[in-house]
């Protein structure tokens, strides 16, 4: 770690609220649809905490997926717009795969899906079909769901691939910028203890996935990219099968920047998700 990064805890930071979860005795679960019998969409109780969130940009070239769990790259997409789902798969998917191969040195990259988010203030995520920024500290995969994702996506190859190293990495970028509304905060994976991560079922009509929510820990170190433009991209490691001390899971969350102007345009972004394979 560089001297600059080592001293980062003393630099100026804005203070904003991130939503952790309260400790719970019951297994956490969140429905992606209106559940039966009047059950709540989620039994996770928010634990909002005001925390310092520091500007990552002065140190963007020093962070790495394997040490910190996230990375920053500049990349100008040839996408003319993001209204056509077919064009996203035809153009953005191979762009993202080439970029990740270059950054990670992987033998193979498989982009398996994407999510467009266009914020509507006050609207809950997944209501009315419009995906909203997720304002809860989470990791998209877990120790259990990461390998299962490989088995679901590549069933004929999964066990062979899992004998090597497999990562799940998200590529997050604005599709309209600069982002002043609901930017994305990322936690330095080195500051996160495994005990901070709480498994939670993510229930779909036909299956159940699993993600991590996070308990508050004052040791967490949070960063963001202020006024992020469309040609800047965050890489987020959501799972790594390697257990040799490299970062494996990076908590992240959208947040409301208290310094943003009142007339800031609602955030619009895309995240692409990738299996990143290294041969055994």
Secondary structure, DSSP 8 states (H G I E B T S, - for coil): --HHHHTGGGS--EEEEEEEE---SS-EEEESS--GGG--SB---EEEEEEEEEE-GGGTTT--HHHHSEEEEE-----S-SS-HHHIIIIIHHHHHHHHHHHH--SEEEEEEEEEEE--TT--TTGGG------S-EES--HHHHHHHHHHHSTTTHHHHHTSEEEEEEEEEESSSSB-SS-EEEE-GGG--GGGEEEEEEE-SS-EEEEEEE---TT--EEE-TTB-TTEEEEEEEEE---SSS-----EEE---TTS-TT----EEEEEEEEEEE--
